[in-house]
Amino acid sequence: MADEKKTVKENPGKGSKFVAFFKNLPQNIATPFKNMWHELKKVTWPTKQDLIKYSCIVLLFMVFMGIVIGLLDLGSSRLVTAISSLKGTEEQIIVDTSEATPEEVTEEVTEAAEGAAEAVTDAAENAGEAVTDAVEEVKDAAEGAAEEVKETVEEAKDAAEETAEAVTEAAQDAAEEVKEAVEDTAETAQDADEGK
């Protein structure tokens, strides 16, 4: 009997761990939220002007990258078009020399070379026109993007001014309400003192 009691005292049992788990459960759930709240108090939040400035920077960067990617896409499509126009010269360069005399082979090679030169000249002219068109389109796109960015900045500036005015009005209203509440409290305190 004495040995059994010692065993029970040395091993308190699983039941007490189970009870302790449920007893400490609310504290275990609340601890991470408390820690998170303390960390959020340490965060330095941006001011209103900083937030507007950073938002405008992000918008401008997005517009700029959209223009760059559009220009790269336009240039690559023009390049593919210019290269595909050269594909037709491939058949002109092939010369059949199976049953021809050396003079005939020379003539055919000369004709093929002249045809290839003409095709290359045509392709170069087409590529030059494509580059000129691409430059004009890039210029137009850049001007349009600059106008859009200018409009976006003006809209952001107007929105910031409106928000600043609204905040100022709200602060003034709140100050007046606080002043009235303080006056009411002072009057109530004075009435209470006089009633005593």
Secondary structure as the mmCIF struct_conf table of DSSP 4:
data_model
#
loop_
_struct_conf.conf_type_id
_struct_conf.id
_struct_conf.beg_label_comp_id
_struct_conf.beg_label_asym_id
_struct_conf.beg_label_seq_id
_struct_conf.end_label_comp_id
_struct_conf.end_label_asym_id
_struct_conf.end_label_seq_id
HELX_RH_AL_P HELX_RH_AL_P1 ALA A 2 GLU A 10
HELX_RH_AL_P HELX_RH_AL_P2 LYS A 14 LYS A 42
HELX_LH_PP_P HELX_LH_PP_P1 TRP A 45 THR A 47
HELX_RH_AL_P HELX_RH_AL_P3 LYS A 48 LEU A 86
TURN_TY1_P TURN_TY1_P1 LYS A 87 GLY A 88
HELX_RH_AL_P HELX_RH_AL_P4 THR A 89 ILE A 93
TURN_TY1_P TURN_TY1_P2 SER A 98 GLU A 99
HELX_RH_AL_P HELX_RH_AL_P5 PRO A 102 GLY A 195
#
